[in-house]
Amino acid sequence: MTGTLYGVGLGPGDPELTTIKAARLIRDADVVAYHSARHGRSIARRIAEPHLSGTAVEEALVYPVTTETTDHPGGYQGAIDEFYAEAAARLAVHLAAGRDVVLLAEGDPLFYGSYMHMHKRLAGRFRTEVVPGVTSISAAAAALGQPLVERDEVLTVLPGTLPRAELARRLAGTDSAAVMKLGRTFGTVRDALADAGTLDRARYVERATMDGQRTGDVGDVDPADVPYFAIALVPGEVAASVPEDAPGPAPAGTPVTQAPPGPGEVVVVGTGPAGRDWLTPQVATALAGADDLVGYGPYLDRVPPNPRQTRHASDNRVESQRAAHALDLAVSGRRVAVVSAGDPGVFAMATAVLEVASEPAYRDVPVRVLPGLSAAQAVSAAAGAPLGHDHVMLSLSDRLKPWDVVADRLRAAAAADLAIAIYNPRSSARPWQVGAARDVLLERRDPGTPVVLGRDVGGAGERVVVTTLGGLDPEQVDMRTLVIVGSSTTRVVERHGGPVVFTPRRYGPGGTTTG
């Protein structure tokens, strides 16, 4: 087995811009190789140093010549070609012996990088993998805080070593440009920018993201002070433009104020039965765009905090007041998200908001309702498919309707042989209702009817219990439990891992398909 050659991009200089993958490969490498000039100081190694294991073999690939003259028979190019061949041979020894080699590269390995010369010579014999890195162009634009191209503008990358006339021609024929390899070429590059009529837009960055980073206008830079690690950027005219509605710089000491309010709205959202995994993209977008979040405290806690937003938590028994508060905020121009668990239209805040919004004072306030995954769906899926046929959803709470109505509806559902999803089965003020509901259903249902108890499905405390109507123990049920009572056709099948509950989609003597 031979080793793998990894060309690892380190980014422009700041070690924190090294990717996680690059850091892992450097740490685990058998051999770490890097280029340097004859002084032996390698910028690539310095960037990678925080990730070196201390046990890897280090191969320093020292250029015989950089900007100096040479007496090599082939001249400068001959000396460089001979060096690349010798360096490739050294790395090939390690690779042939089964050792993985990480060759470090500033910026990106295949963007004006020394790694490419090893890649060309070794990729035909050994497995290679290139790990991209942040380029100096990206780093320079970030240092300037300046977009380079927008919409259909074209970015051209040029080496500063081109002749002045060729540079000027290419600069004049593009929207935006990045000119690399400055140093001794800076004077020629500046003259070419002037010839192309782009000098007034040209910006200068040296040692981007490194210690000693410097930025400015190309026209103000002294050519004698320009290092090799410098770049000239010409932003596109569209990218450099400032929107008419963008505010100018405020005087020092001016306090930051909120933007003037736009048209307000209320969006009633359902976050699903548990955490972030149950949130729909539509709801996530609405939450991210809100100025204010309104809801029952524990439900608001499911939404990650954002210091830009204001939270208005309240008790779970003040739905109308909560709805009015949200609508009042919207009247003032705020974008408000009313947060419900599960689906907002199932025993939650959508009805309360729409009811209050029908009052004359709020008729012009936009209200949207965005669905969420309901608790009944979550518990049904966790158990199998007990709601796979016709079913009904009922709330046992008698706070907004009398118990007699609850009992009559239970009897009607039982008489219709519907599966029943029971919400709000118990609270500290009404611990007796689970047992009472069971007894009402037993008037028409067999004691062996399957029952599913689902608590905190999708959460850390998830618990799903399969029992029967006759065996239902009210002490196993609390306010966070959803109870599903099957129909006469609901079945429980033992499978690997536990019981599975489902209600067939065929019903009656003829086995008629329901849909």
N, C-alpha and C positions, 0 to 999 in steps of 0.2 A: 504493500500500500504506500503510495506516495503522499506527500503533504499537500496542503492547499495554500496557494498564494492569495493573500487578501490585500487588495489595495484599499486602504482605509483613509477616507477623507476626515480631516480634523476640524474643518471650519477655518475661519479667517485669522484666528489668534486667541480669542477668549476661550479658555478651556471649558467654560460652561456651555459653549455652543457645539461641543462635541456630542454626537448622538449617543444614545444608550447602547446601541448595537456596536458602535465603534469602541466605546469604553470596554464592553464585555470582551470583544475580540483581542484588544490590547492586553487586558488582564490575563487572558487564558493562553496567549501565544507562546509557542516554543521559541520562536525567534522574532525579534523586533528589529526591523531595518529602517534606516532613515538616511537622507542625503544631507550633506553640509558642504560648505566651502572649505578651503584648506585650513582655516582657523579652527575648524572642528566644532564650532557652535551650531547646533541644529535647532532651528525654530520649531520644526515638527516635533522633535523630541521634547522640547520645552512644553509645548502644548499638551503632549500626551503624558507627561511625567506623573500627574496625579493618578493615572490609571496603570502605571507599570507595576508588575508584580515583584520585581527585584530578582526573580529567578530565571527570566528569559535570557537567552543568548542575544546579545546586541551586535548588529552588523552596521557599522558606520560606513556609508558609501560616500567617500570624499571626492568631490570634483577636482580634477587636476588643474582646471582653469575655469574661471568665471568671466571676468571682464579683462583679464590680463592677456598679454600676447604669449605665443607659444612657439617653440622651435620644432614642433612635431612635423614630420614630413607631409602629413595631410592637412596641416594648418589647424585652425580652431576646430572645424568640423571633424577632422580626422582624429584629433585628441579626444573629443567628446564621444565619438562612435566607439573608439577603442575602450574608453572607460565604461560605457554602457555594456559592452560585450563582456568585459571582465566582471562587472557587478552582477550581471545575469548569471554568469558561471558560478559565482560564489553562492548566490541564492539557490541555484539549481542543486548544489551539493546537499543543502539542507532538505529541500523538497524531495529529492530522490531517496533520502534516508527516512522519509516519513514524517518529517517535522513541518508543522504549519508555520508559515512565514507571514507576518503582518508588516507590510511596507507602508510607512506613514507618509501622508501627503497633506500639506497645507491646503486649505480650501477644498476643492473637489478633485479626486485623483485623475479624472479624465478631462479636466479643464485647464489647459496650459500647465499640466502637472508632470513632474519627473517620473511618476509611477508609470505613465503610459509607455515609456521606453522599455521598462521591464516587462510590462504586459505583452507588448508586441513580441518580445523575444522568448517568453516563457509560456504563454497561453496555449501554444500548440502542443506542449509536452506535459503540462500539469494543469490540474483543476485550478481555476481562478474565480474569485468573487470580488466585486467592486462594491464598496460601501460609500455611497455619495456623501458629500459634505456641503456645508453652506459656502457659497462662493464669495470671493472678495467683492463682486459687483453687488450682491445682495447686502453684504455688510456695509459697503460704502453708502448705498441708498438709505439704509437704516440709520447710519450715522448722521446723514444730512436731514433725515425725516422728509425725504423727497421722493414721491412716485416718479418712476422713469417713463413708463408708457401707459396710455389709457386708450380704451376702445380699440381702434384699428391702427394705432401708431406702431411703427416698426423700430425695434431696438437692434442696433448693429454693434458687434464687439470687434474691436480693432487692436492689433498690437502696435505699440508706439514706435516699433522698429521700422515701420513702413516709411518709404520716402515721403517728403513733405507734400509733393504734388499728389501722390496717390492718397495720402491721408485726407487732404483737403477735398479731393473728388468724392471720396466715400462719405465724408462728413456732410458734404453739401447734399448728398443724395439720400439721406436717411432722416427719420423723425427724431431719433434719440440715439445716443452713442455712449459706449463705455470704452475708453482707451486705456489699455493695460501696459505694463512694463515701462514705466516712466523713467525715473532715474536720469541717466545721461541723455535720454531722448526728449526730456521735457521741453527744451527750447524749440525743437522741431515741431513737437505736438502743439505747443501754444501758437506757433506761427501758422500751422495748418488750420487750427481753429479760427484764427483771424481771417485767413484766406477764405474759409467756408462761410464766414459771417455768423459763426456760432459762439464766438469767444465770450460775448456778453451773457450767454446762458450757461457757460461751462463752469462746473463746480469741481473742487479738488478735495481729495481725501487721502491721507497717508496713515499707514498702520491702523486700519479700521479695526475696531474692537480691542486693540492692544494698548498696553501702556504707551503713552506718547501719541495717541491718536490726535490728528489735527485736521481741521476742515477749513475751507474758505473758497474764494473765487479764484479761478485759474489765473486771471489777469493780475492778481495781487501777490502771486507766489514768486519767490526768488529761485531761479533755476539751480543755483548753487546749493540749495538746501533740500533738494528733492531726493528721497531715497528710492530704491527699487520697488519697495512695497508701497506704491502710491498709484492712484488711479484718477483719471479725469472722467467726469460724467456730464453728459449733455441731456437733460430731461426733455421729453417731448413737450411741445407747446401746450397741448391739451392737458397733459399730466401736470404741468407746472402752473396751469391756470387756477385761479381761486374763484369759487362760486360767488355770485353777487350777494347771496344771502348770508355768506360767512362773516361773522363779526370780526372786526379788527382787534388788535391787541389792546387790552384794557390798561389804564394807568396803574402803576404799582400801588398796592394796597387796596385795590377795588375788590369788594367782597364778591364771591361767586354766588350768582342767583339762579333760580330755576328759570328755564325757558318759559316764555308766555304760554299759557295753556291752550291746547288745541281742542277740537271737538271731543267731548268725553263720551264714554260708553261703559256699559257693564257687560262683562262676559262671565257667564256662570259655567264653571268647569267641574268635571269629575276627574279625580286623580286615580281612580281605580281603588282596589281593596287594600293595597299595601304600598310598597316603595316605588322607586324610580322606574323599575323594570315594567311596571304596569301602566305607566303614563303614555298616552298617545302623543305622537309628534305634534298634532294639532293643538292639544292642550299645553304641551311644553312651550310652543311658540306663543300662545296667549299669556301664559304666566311670565315668560321672559319680557314681553312687551308692556306689562302692567306697571302703573305707577303705585297702585295700592292693592293690597290683598286683604280681603274681608272674609272671615269665617270662624267657625268653631276652633278654639285654640289647638286641640290635638291634631286637627286636620291641617291647619296652617303649618304645624311643625313638620309635616311631611315635605314641605316645599323648602329647598335650600335657601338660606338667608341671602339677601342682596341688599347692601346698604343704600342703594338707590331707591329702594321701595319702602313704603310705609305699611306696617301690618296693623290690622284692626281685629284683634281677637275678642270673642264674646262667648257667652254661655250657649249651650246647645238648645235652650228653651226660648230663645228670643229671635226666632226666624224673621218675623215681620219687622222688628226694629233693625235687625241686621240688614235686611233688604233695603229699608228706607235709607239707612246710612250709606250703603253703596250707591244708591241712586242720587243722593245728595252730593256725594263726591263727584259723580259723573256730571251733574249739573254744573259744577264749578270748573269742568274741563278736564277732570282726571280720567285716566284709563283704569278701570277697576276690574279685578278678577275676584269673583265670589267663589270660594273654594269649598267643594264638597268631596267627601270620600265616595268611592264607587261611582255610580252614575248620578248626575245631579237631578235627573228627572225621576228617580226612583226613591221615594221617601226622603227627598233631600231638598236643596235650596231653589231649584229652578221654579217650582210652583210658587213659592213665597215671593221670589223676585218679580215674576210675571204678574202676580196678583197685585202687589203694591205698585208696580209700574203701570198698571191700568188706571191708576188715579190721575186726574187731570194735570196735576203738577208735574208728572213724569212722562206724559204721553209722547214727548218729543225726544226722550232719552233712548238711544239705540241699545237694545238688549239682545245678546246672542246666547244660545245654550250649546255647549260643546259636550258631546257624550263621553262617558268613561265606562270602563268595564265594571259591571255590577257585582256586588257580593254574591248574589244568587248564581251568576255565571261562574264565578271563581270557585265556589264551593261545589257546584255541580260538576265542574271539570275535575276538581281534586278527587271526587268520589267516583267519577265515571261519566254518566250521562243520565241522572235521574230526572232531569227536566227535558228529556229528549222528545217527549210527546206533549200534548196540551197540558198547560199548567197555569197556576194563578199565583200572584204575589200578594201577601197580606201582611199588615203590621198588627202586632198584638197590643201596641200602645193604645190606651184609652184616654190619652191626654186631650186629643182633638176630636174624638168620637166616643160614644158610650160603649161600655162592654157588651151590652145586648146586641149592638150592631156587629161587633167583632164576632160574637158567638154565632149570630145568624149567618154571617158570611162564611164562617168555617163549616157550618152545617151544609150550606149551599154548595161549597166546593167539594165536600165529601160526597154529597148526593150526586154530583155531576161526575164523580170518579176522576177528578183532576189531581195531578201532583201539585203540592202546595209548598211554596217557599215562604217561610215565616220570618219576617224582620222584627227587630225590637222585641224579642221574646220575653225579656225580664229586666227589671231594674230594682233598685233597693226599695222603691216605693210600691212595687207590685210584684213581689216574688211568687205569688200564688197563680199567676196567669198561665204558666207553662203547664202545670198540672190540670188546670181547668180546661185549657185548649185540648190537651190530650183526651180528657174525658168526653168533651163534646165530639171529637172526631171518632172516638170509639163507639159512639152511638150508631155509626154507619160504616165504619172501617173495621176490617179484621185486625185483631191484636198482633198478627204476624206481619202487618204492613211494614216494609222497610222504612227506616228513618235515618237520615244523615245529619250529624251535628258537626258543623264546620266553624272553627274559631281561628281568627287571625291568619286566614289562608294567604300565603305569599309572604307573610311576615316571619320574624324570628320565632314566634311562639305558635306556629301553625299546628293545629290539632284537628284531625278528622276522625270521627267515631261513627261506626255503622251499628245501629241497634234496631229495635222494632218499636212499633207504636205502643204495644202493651208493656214493653220493657223500658220505655223512656223514663229516665230519672231526672226530674226537674233540677236536681242539684248539679247535674253536669252542664247546665245551661246558664250563661250570663248574658249581659247586654251585648257583648261582642260576638256572640254565637249566632249563626244563621242556621235555622232548622229547615230541612227539606223532608216532607212527608210524601212517600210515594203513592202511586195509584194502585188499583187492584192488579195491574199488569207489571208493576215494577219488580225487577229481579235482582237478586244478589248472587254473584258467581265468585267462587274462590279461585283466584289466580295466583301465580307466583308473586309474592310480595304483599298479598292481602286481598280483602274482598273488593269487588268492583260492582257498583250499583248502576243499573240503567233501566230506562223505561222504553220498551220496544215501540217502534213507530207503526206497528200494526195493531189493530184493536177490533174486538168483537168476534163473533163466531166465524165469520167469513174471512177474517184476517185482512180486512180492507186496508190498503195503503193510504196513509193520511197525507202524504205530500212528498 
